[in-house]
Amino acid sequence: MLVTAVSVDVSALDVDPRTVGASLCVESDCGARDPWYEGSPVEETVHRIEPRIPDRDEVEVRVTLTDPGTGGELYRGSGTVRTELVEPNGPGCGETRVLPAVTADPDGTLHA
């Protein structure tokens, strides 16, 4: 079974990913990061499981980080990312689009 995800490396930003709110979007499919992230070991990424990934070679990915206390925006980034086509059950047994790991730059751009 293959579980799709969007994962954004925020290590280049001046934020603690454990203490910020995060909204992650793939095209128009947006949602908060997954709750399992809370309390996990220190990572420099924010994740969201099972976004809808369109059947295209490139998709727009967006991330917004907020201060959970004030709701103020700390970071907003976007970028176009190439999808990868995989056959998780072997050749000829169905294709699925997945996203590579994405990196957030301080200037607001996201890239794979």
Residue frames as a rotation matrix with the C-alpha (Angstrom) as fourth column:
MET 1
0.577 0.816 0.000 0.00
0.816 -0.577 0.000 0.00
0.000 0.000 -1.000 0.00
LEU 2
-0.543 -0.736 0.403 1.34
0.745 -0.644 -0.174 3.42
0.388 0.206 0.899 -0.96
VAL 3
0.467 0.615 -0.635 0.46
0.810 -0.586 0.029 6.47
-0.354 -0.528 -0.772 1.13
THR 4
0.083 -0.411 0.908 1.03
0.684 -0.639 -0.352 9.78
0.724 0.651 0.228 -0.62
ALA 5
0.409 -0.026 -0.912 2.34
0.797 -0.478 0.370 12.78
-0.445 -0.878 -0.174 1.29
VAL 6
0.551 -0.396 0.735 3.62
0.215 -0.783 -0.584 16.31
0.807 0.479 -0.346 0.92
SER 7
0.556 -0.499 -0.665 6.69
0.790 0.069 0.609 17.09
-0.258 -0.864 0.432 3.01
VAL 8
0.718 -0.288 0.634 8.33
0.121 -0.845 -0.520 20.53
0.686 0.450 -0.572 3.21
ASP 9
0.038 -0.822 -0.568 11.83
0.981 0.138 -0.134 21.02
0.188 -0.553 0.812 4.66
VAL 10
0.833 0.335 0.440 11.76
0.253 -0.938 0.236 24.31
0.492 -0.085 -0.867 6.59
SER 11
0.434 -0.730 -0.527 15.34
0.873 0.196 0.446 24.15
-0.222 -0.654 0.723 7.96
ALA 12
-0.497 -0.656 0.568 16.36
0.786 -0.618 -0.027 27.31
0.369 0.433 0.823 6.06
LEU 13
0.186 0.669 0.720 13.63
0.127 -0.743 0.657 29.34
0.974 -0.030 -0.223 7.82
ASP 14
-0.836 -0.438 0.331 13.82
-0.213 -0.298 -0.930 31.02
0.506 -0.848 0.156 11.21
VAL 15
0.209 0.930 0.301 10.99
-0.875 0.040 0.482 28.93
0.437 -0.365 0.822 12.71
ASP 16
-0.798 -0.283 0.532 10.65
-0.508 0.791 -0.341 25.98
-0.324 -0.542 -0.775 15.05
PRO 17
-0.582 0.603 -0.545 8.49
-0.456 0.312 0.833 23.53
0.673 0.734 0.093 13.10
ARG 18
-0.665 0.337 -0.667 7.27
0.632 0.729 -0.262 21.96
0.398 -0.596 -0.697 16.36
THR 19
-0.542 0.394 -0.743 5.62
0.582 -0.462 -0.669 25.20
-0.607 -0.795 0.022 17.50
VAL 20
-0.777 0.273 -0.567 4.06
-0.513 -0.796 0.320 26.67
-0.365 0.540 0.759 14.35
GLY 21
0.286 0.879 0.381 0.75
-0.060 0.413 -0.909 26.02
-0.956 0.237 0.171 12.64
ALA 22
-0.781 -0.580 -0.230 1.09
-0.284 0.002 0.959 24.78
-0.555 0.815 -0.167 9.07
SER 23
0.531 0.846 0.047 -1.23
-0.252 0.211 -0.945 24.62
-0.809 0.489 0.325 6.07
LEU 24
-0.656 -0.744 0.127 0.02
-0.170 0.309 0.936 22.54
-0.736 0.592 -0.329 3.15
CYS 25
0.468 0.842 -0.269 -1.59
-0.412 -0.062 -0.909 22.69
-0.782 0.536 0.318 -0.29
VAL 26
-0.744 -0.467 0.478 -1.21
0.285 0.425 0.859 20.69
-0.604 0.775 -0.183 -3.48
GLU 27
-0.703 0.512 0.494 -3.07
0.360 -0.344 0.867 22.74
0.614 0.787 0.058 -6.08
SER 28
-0.204 0.702 0.683 -6.48
-0.558 -0.656 0.507 23.49
0.804 -0.278 0.526 -4.47
ASP 29
0.575 0.358 -0.736 -6.31
0.296 0.747 0.595 20.62
0.763 -0.560 0.323 -1.95
CYS 30
-0.289 -0.654 0.699 -5.31
-0.424 -0.567 -0.706 22.31
0.858 -0.500 -0.113 1.32
GLY 31
0.748 0.527 -0.404 -5.15
0.159 0.449 0.879 21.06
0.645 -0.722 0.252 4.87
ALA 32
0.624 -0.506 0.596 -3.34
-0.782 -0.405 0.474 21.32
0.001 -0.762 -0.648 8.16
ARG 33
-0.409 -0.812 -0.417 -0.31
-0.704 0.571 -0.421 19.22
0.580 0.122 -0.805 8.83
ASP 34
0.227 0.522 -0.822 -1.03
0.033 0.839 0.542 15.83
0.973 -0.150 0.174 10.30
PRO 35
0.725 0.169 0.668 -1.44
-0.593 -0.340 0.730 15.64
0.351 -0.925 -0.146 14.10
TRP 36
0.884 -0.416 -0.213 1.03
0.462 0.845 0.269 12.77
0.068 -0.337 0.939 14.44
TYR 37
0.148 -0.867 0.476 3.78
0.387 -0.393 -0.834 15.33
0.910 0.308 0.277 13.89
GLU 38
0.458 0.076 0.886 3.08
-0.606 -0.703 0.373 17.01
0.651 -0.708 -0.276 17.22
GLY 39
0.669 -0.227 0.707 5.51
-0.652 0.275 0.706 15.84
-0.355 -0.934 0.036 19.89
SER 40
0.914 -0.401 0.063 7.69
0.382 0.798 -0.466 13.89
0.137 0.450 0.883 17.48
PRO 41
0.134 -0.943 -0.305 11.49
0.790 -0.084 0.608 14.20
-0.599 -0.322 0.733 17.61
VAL 42
0.209 -0.102 -0.973 12.90
-0.234 -0.971 0.052 17.44
-0.950 0.216 -0.227 16.28
GLU 43
-0.077 -0.183 0.980 12.64
0.926 0.352 0.138 17.47
-0.370 0.918 0.142 12.50
GLU 44
-0.647 -0.183 -0.740 13.02
-0.024 -0.966 0.259 20.37
-0.762 0.185 0.620 10.19
THR 45
-0.926 0.376 0.013 9.99
0.057 0.107 0.993 19.43
0.372 0.920 -0.121 8.11
VAL 46
-0.387 0.905 0.176 6.22
-0.606 -0.106 -0.788 19.77
-0.695 -0.412 0.590 8.11
HIS 47
-0.999 0.010 0.032 4.14
0.028 0.780 0.625 16.95
-0.019 0.625 -0.780 6.59
ARG 48
-0.125 0.992 0.035 0.65
-0.842 -0.087 -0.532 16.20
-0.525 -0.096 0.846 5.38
ILE 49
-0.802 -0.136 0.581 -0.52
0.033 0.962 0.271 12.71
-0.596 0.237 -0.767 4.51
GLU 50
-0.418 0.608 0.675 -2.72
0.819 0.574 -0.009 11.84
-0.393 0.549 -0.738 1.52
PRO 51
-0.267 0.355 -0.896 -3.15
-0.380 -0.893 -0.241 15.12
-0.885 0.276 0.374 -0.32
ARG 52
0.679 0.501 0.537 -4.91
0.357 0.414 -0.837 14.76
-0.642 0.760 0.103 -3.66
ILE 53
-0.363 -0.860 -0.358 -2.13
-0.136 -0.331 0.934 14.81
-0.922 0.388 0.004 -6.26
PRO 54
0.573 0.646 -0.504 -3.43
-0.557 -0.144 -0.818 15.59
-0.601 0.749 0.277 -9.76
ASP 55
0.429 -0.347 0.834 -2.46
0.577 0.815 0.043 13.32
-0.695 0.463 0.550 -12.64
ARG 56
0.976 -0.199 0.092 -0.06
-0.068 -0.673 -0.736 15.85
0.208 0.712 -0.670 -14.16
ASP 57
0.319 -0.940 -0.122 3.71
0.677 0.316 -0.665 16.17
0.664 0.130 0.737 -14.56
GLU 58
-0.809 -0.565 0.164 3.85
0.315 -0.651 -0.691 19.37
0.497 -0.507 0.704 -12.45
VAL 59
0.354 0.906 -0.234 1.74
0.753 -0.128 0.645 20.70
0.554 -0.405 -0.727 -9.60
GLU 60
-0.075 -0.300 0.951 1.74
-0.319 -0.896 -0.308 23.81
0.945 -0.327 -0.028 -7.44
VAL 61
0.087 0.016 -0.996 2.68
0.865 0.495 0.084 23.27
0.494 -0.869 0.029 -3.79
ARG 62
0.037 -0.025 0.999 2.06
-0.254 -0.967 -0.015 25.95
0.966 -0.253 -0.042 -1.15
VAL 63
-0.097 -0.054 -0.994 2.83
0.893 0.437 -0.111 26.18
0.440 -0.898 0.006 2.56
THR 64
0.170 0.155 0.973 1.75
-0.273 -0.942 0.197 28.77
0.947 -0.299 -0.117 5.11
LEU 65
-0.357 -0.342 -0.869 3.24
0.761 0.433 -0.483 28.79
0.542 -0.834 0.105 8.62
THR 66
0.259 0.542 0.799 1.43
-0.121 -0.803 0.584 30.66
0.958 -0.248 -0.142 11.38
ASP 67
-0.862 -0.392 0.322 1.93
-0.316 -0.082 -0.945 31.56
0.397 -0.916 -0.053 15.02
PRO 68
-0.410 0.764 -0.498 -0.67
0.579 0.640 0.505 29.41
0.704 -0.081 -0.705 16.83
GLY 69
-0.487 0.187 -0.853 -1.02
0.793 -0.316 -0.521 31.99
-0.367 -0.930 0.006 19.62
THR 70
-0.466 0.234 -0.853 -1.80
-0.143 -0.972 -0.188 35.01
-0.873 0.035 0.486 17.47
GLY 71
0.500 0.604 0.621 -2.72
0.504 0.380 -0.776 33.45
-0.704 0.700 -0.115 14.13
GLY 72
0.547 -0.351 -0.760 -0.18
-0.578 -0.815 -0.039 35.76
-0.606 0.460 -0.649 12.50
GLU 73
0.982 -0.188 0.018 1.52
0.128 0.594 -0.794 34.57
0.138 0.782 0.607 9.35
LEU 74
0.475 -0.880 -0.001 5.21
-0.150 -0.083 0.985 33.70
-0.867 -0.468 -0.171 9.78
TYR 75
-0.707 -0.697 -0.119 5.94
-0.295 0.137 0.946 32.38
-0.643 0.704 -0.302 6.29
ARG 76
0.601 0.791 0.115 4.19
-0.188 0.280 -0.941 31.85
-0.777 0.544 0.317 2.96
GLY 77
-0.518 -0.811 -0.273 5.83
-0.545 0.067 0.835 29.98
-0.659 0.582 -0.477 0.10
SER 78
0.668 0.698 0.258 4.88
-0.210 0.509 -0.835 28.38
-0.714 0.504 0.486 -3.19
GLY 79
-0.416 -0.783 -0.463 6.43
-0.742 -0.003 0.671 26.66
-0.526 0.622 -0.579 -6.15
THR 80
0.648 0.533 -0.544 5.84
-0.757 0.533 -0.378 24.29
0.089 0.657 0.749 -9.02
VAL 81
-0.248 -0.681 0.689 7.10
-0.718 0.607 0.341 20.78
-0.650 -0.410 -0.640 -8.37
ARG 82
-0.292 0.081 -0.953 7.47
-0.783 0.551 0.287 17.87
0.549 0.830 -0.097 -10.79
THR 83
0.537 0.512 0.670 5.53
-0.773 0.617 0.148 14.79
-0.338 -0.598 0.727 -9.74
GLU 84
-0.703 -0.703 -0.103 6.97
-0.701 0.661 0.270 11.31
-0.122 0.262 -0.957 -9.91
LEU 85
0.392 0.808 -0.440 5.08
-0.858 0.494 0.144 8.40
0.333 0.321 0.887 -11.45
VAL 86
-0.689 -0.587 0.426 5.43
-0.707 0.673 -0.217 5.14
-0.159 -0.451 -0.878 -9.51
GLU 87
0.144 0.668 -0.730 3.97
-0.542 0.671 0.506 1.67
0.828 0.323 0.459 -9.84
PRO 88
-0.175 -0.294 0.940 3.77
-0.984 0.015 -0.178 0.56
0.038 -0.956 -0.292 -6.19
ASN 89
0.464 0.423 0.779 2.36
-0.493 0.853 -0.170 -2.89
-0.736 -0.305 0.604 -7.03
GLY 90
-0.297 -0.683 0.667 4.81
0.315 0.590 0.744 -3.61
-0.902 0.431 0.040 -9.83
PRO 91
-0.896 -0.137 -0.422 4.85
-0.324 -0.449 0.833 -2.99
-0.304 0.883 0.357 -13.57
GLY 92
-0.735 0.643 -0.216 1.40
-0.104 0.208 0.973 -2.89
0.670 0.737 -0.086 -15.15
CYS 93
-0.293 0.622 -0.726 -0.46
0.874 0.483 0.061 -2.91
0.388 -0.617 -0.685 -11.80
GLY 94
0.736 0.676 -0.044 -1.54
0.653 -0.690 0.312 0.72
0.181 -0.258 -0.949 -11.59
GLU 95
-0.363 -0.833 0.417 0.30
0.663 -0.546 -0.513 4.00
0.655 0.091 0.750 -11.54
THR 96
0.646 0.483 -0.592 0.29
0.761 -0.475 0.443 6.63
-0.067 -0.736 -0.674 -8.79
ARG 97
0.262 -0.535 0.803 1.63
0.181 -0.790 -0.585 10.18
0.948 0.299 -0.110 -8.74
VAL 98
0.548 -0.178 -0.817 3.82
0.832 0.011 0.555 11.12
-0.090 -0.984 0.155 -5.75
LEU 99
0.894 -0.263 0.361 5.72
-0.191 -0.956 -0.223 14.23
0.404 0.131 -0.905 -4.72
PRO 100
-0.009 -0.943 -0.333 9.42
0.587 0.264 -0.765 14.46
0.810 -0.203 0.551 -3.99
ALA 101
0.111 -0.057 -0.992 10.56
0.926 -0.356 0.124 16.18
-0.360 -0.933 0.013 -0.80
VAL 102
0.508 0.154 0.847 10.12
0.525 -0.835 -0.163 19.96
0.683 0.528 -0.505 -1.12
THR 103
-0.354 -0.684 -0.638 12.39
0.934 -0.295 -0.202 22.64
-0.050 -0.667 0.743 0.38
ALA 104
0.794 0.605 0.051 11.25
0.602 -0.796 0.067 26.09
0.081 -0.023 -0.996 1.54
ASP 105
-0.356 -0.889 0.290 13.57
0.821 -0.445 -0.357 29.03
0.446 0.111 0.888 0.88
PRO 106
-0.451 0.137 -0.882 13.44
0.666 -0.606 -0.435 32.25
-0.594 -0.784 0.182 2.93
ASP 107
-0.934 0.050 -0.353 12.44
-0.238 -0.824 0.515 34.23
-0.264 0.565 0.782 -0.21
GLY 108
-0.095 0.994 0.051 9.09
-0.658 -0.024 -0.753 32.39
-0.747 -0.105 0.656 -0.41
THR 109
0.087 0.103 -0.991 9.96
-0.922 0.385 -0.041 29.86
0.377 0.917 0.128 -3.08
LEU 110
0.358 0.038 0.933 9.48
-0.473 0.869 0.146 26.12
-0.805 -0.493 0.329 -2.77
HIS 111
0.223 -0.329 -0.917 11.44
-0.925 0.225 -0.306 23.65
0.307 0.917 -0.254 -4.86
ALA 112
0.996 0.076 0.042 12.20
-0.084 0.969 0.233 19.92
-0.023 -0.235 0.972 -5.04
